[in-house]
Amino acid sequence: MKKTIAMAALAVAVSFGAVSCKKKVSDADLQTQATTVVTSNPNASVEVKEGVAHLSGTFADQQSKDAMITQLKAISGVKDVMDMSTIAAPAPAAPVETASAVDPAVQKKVQDAVKDFPTVKVEVVNGQLTLTGNVSGLQARKIKESVDALKIGKYNNNLTVK
């Protein structure tokens, strides 16, 4: 009877020991599973060390980043996720094409007024008539007088005097 009780106690001890010693998942197995999860975002990568997933890369927005972290934490054997990733800056808005605020007839008059100065360009920049180019001091004075005589209003005189 004592032998039976001793054997039963030994069997119970062994079974508790076997249950408490769960098989530890290797980092290589966790790496494989984590990599499979992260492949949905080509700009992200993951590395598993000692059961901790280290997420890096770039995500389009916070929601996709949070979803990836949740998926990694759901992998059995992953203890924690270290987030070293970033959110991509939003794409710059496309420039809005606007109609020129300068009347084409006015622009033509100014071009005619400066036709004797081939280095001078007449452009519309940010909705304003702009003069650019390299001229001498005497030429700059003549151009200013000619354009002012047209009474076109405000314009940008970005001429470089040499």
C-alpha positions as CSV (number, residue, x, y, z in Angstrom):
1,M,0.0,0.0,0.0
2,K,2.8,2.4,0.8
3,K,4.4,1.5,-2.5
4,T,1.2,2.3,-4.4
5,I,0.8,5.7,-2.6
6,A,4.5,6.5,-3.2
7,M,4.1,5.6,-6.9
8,A,0.9,7.7,-7.2
9,A,2.6,10.6,-5.6
10,L,5.6,10.2,-8.0
11,A,3.3,10.0,-11.0
12,V,1.4,13.2,-9.9
13,A,4.8,15.0,-9.4
14,V,6.0,14.0,-12.8
15,S,2.7,15.0,-14.5
16,F,2.8,18.4,-12.8
17,G,6.4,18.8,-13.8
18,A,5.6,18.0,-17.4
19,V,2.6,20.4,-17.5
20,S,4.6,23.2,-15.9
21,C,7.5,22.8,-18.4
22,K,5.7,24.1,-21.5
23,K,7.7,23.8,-24.6
24,K,9.4,27.1,-25.2
25,V,8.9,28.5,-28.8
26,S,12.3,29.3,-30.4
27,D,13.1,32.8,-31.6
28,A,13.5,31.3,-35.1
29,D,9.9,30.0,-35.1
30,L,8.6,33.3,-33.8
31,Q,10.7,35.2,-36.4
32,T,9.0,33.1,-39.1
33,Q,5.5,33.8,-37.8
34,A,6.2,37.5,-37.2
35,T,7.7,37.9,-40.7
36,T,4.6,36.4,-42.2
37,V,2.5,39.0,-40.4
38,V,4.7,41.9,-41.4
39,T,4.8,41.0,-45.1
40,S,1.5,42.9,-45.5
41,N,3.5,46.2,-45.2
42,P,6.5,46.2,-47.6
43,N,8.0,49.1,-45.7
44,A,8.2,47.4,-42.4
45,S,10.3,44.7,-40.9
46,V,10.5,42.7,-37.7
47,E,13.2,41.0,-35.7
48,V,12.6,38.7,-32.8
49,K,15.1,38.4,-29.9
50,E,14.4,36.5,-26.7
51,G,10.6,36.4,-27.5
52,V,10.4,40.2,-28.0
53,A,9.4,41.4,-31.5
54,H,11.2,44.6,-32.6
55,L,9.1,46.3,-35.2
56,S,10.7,48.9,-37.5
57,G,10.0,50.6,-40.8
58,T,7.4,53.1,-42.0
59,F,3.6,53.0,-41.9
60,A,1.1,55.0,-43.9
61,D,-0.9,55.9,-40.8
62,Q,-1.2,55.3,-37.0
63,Q,-4.1,52.8,-37.5
64,S,-2.1,50.4,-39.7
65,K,0.8,50.6,-37.3
66,D,-1.5,49.8,-34.3
67,A,-3.0,46.9,-36.3
68,M,0.4,45.5,-37.0
69,I,1.4,45.7,-33.3
70,T,-1.8,43.9,-32.3
71,Q,-1.2,41.1,-34.8
72,L,2.4,40.7,-33.5
73,K,1.2,40.5,-29.9
74,A,-1.3,37.9,-30.9
75,I,1.4,35.4,-31.9
76,S,1.7,32.7,-29.2
77,G,5.2,33.0,-27.7
78,V,5.7,36.7,-28.4
79,K,6.2,38.4,-25.0
80,D,6.2,42.0,-26.1
81,V,6.5,44.2,-29.2
82,M,9.0,47.0,-29.2
83,D,7.8,49.7,-31.6
84,M,10.7,51.4,-33.4
85,S,8.6,52.3,-36.5
86,T,7.5,55.6,-37.8
87,I,4.5,57.1,-39.6
88,A,5.2,58.4,-43.1
89,A,4.8,62.1,-43.7
90,P,1.6,62.9,-45.6
91,A,2.1,63.4,-49.3
92,P,2.3,67.0,-50.3
93,A,-0.9,68.3,-51.8
94,A,-0.9,68.7,-55.5
95,P,-0.5,72.3,-56.5
96,V,-3.8,74.0,-57.4
97,E,-3.8,75.4,-60.9
98,T,-5.4,78.8,-60.8
99,A,-6.1,81.2,-63.6
100,S,-3.6,84.1,-63.9
101,A,-4.7,87.2,-62.1
102,V,-2.9,89.2,-64.8
103,D,-4.8,90.2,-67.9
104,P,-3.0,88.7,-70.9
105,A,-3.3,92.1,-72.7
106,V,-1.4,93.8,-69.8
107,Q,1.3,91.1,-70.0
108,K,1.6,91.7,-73.7
109,K,2.0,95.5,-73.2
110,V,4.8,94.9,-70.7
111,Q,6.5,92.5,-73.0
112,D,6.4,95.0,-75.8
113,A,7.8,97.7,-73.5
114,V,10.8,95.6,-72.7
115,K,11.4,94.0,-76.1
116,D,14.6,96.0,-76.6
117,F,16.1,94.3,-73.5
118,P,16.5,90.6,-74.5
119,T,17.8,89.5,-71.1
120,V,14.5,90.6,-69.4
121,K,11.7,88.1,-69.0
122,V,8.1,89.0,-68.3
123,E,6.3,86.2,-66.3
124,V,3.4,85.7,-64.1
125,V,4.6,84.3,-60.7
126,N,2.2,83.6,-57.9
127,G,-0.5,85.6,-59.7
128,Q,1.7,88.7,-60.1
129,L,3.4,90.2,-63.1
130,T,7.2,89.8,-62.5
131,L,10.2,91.1,-64.4
132,T,13.4,89.1,-64.1
133,G,16.8,89.2,-65.8
134,N,20.2,90.9,-65.7
135,V,20.5,94.6,-66.8
136,S,22.7,97.6,-66.2
137,G,21.6,100.5,-64.0
138,L,20.7,102.7,-67.0
139,Q,18.6,99.8,-68.5
140,A,16.8,99.2,-65.2
141,R,15.8,102.8,-65.0
142,K,14.5,102.9,-68.6
143,I,12.5,99.6,-68.0
144,K,11.0,101.0,-64.8
145,E,10.0,104.2,-66.6
146,S,8.5,102.3,-69.5
147,V,6.5,99.9,-67.4
148,D,5.3,102.6,-65.0
149,A,4.1,104.7,-68.0
150,L,1.7,101.8,-68.8
151,K,0.0,102.4,-65.5
152,I,-0.6,98.6,-65.0
153,G,-0.5,98.8,-61.2
154,K,1.6,96.7,-58.9
155,Y,4.3,94.4,-60.4
156,N,7.4,92.7,-59.1
157,N,10.6,94.2,-60.3
158,N,13.1,91.3,-59.8
159,L,15.7,92.6,-62.2
160,T,19.4,92.1,-61.2
161,V,21.4,95.3,-61.8
162,K,25.0,94.7,-62.8
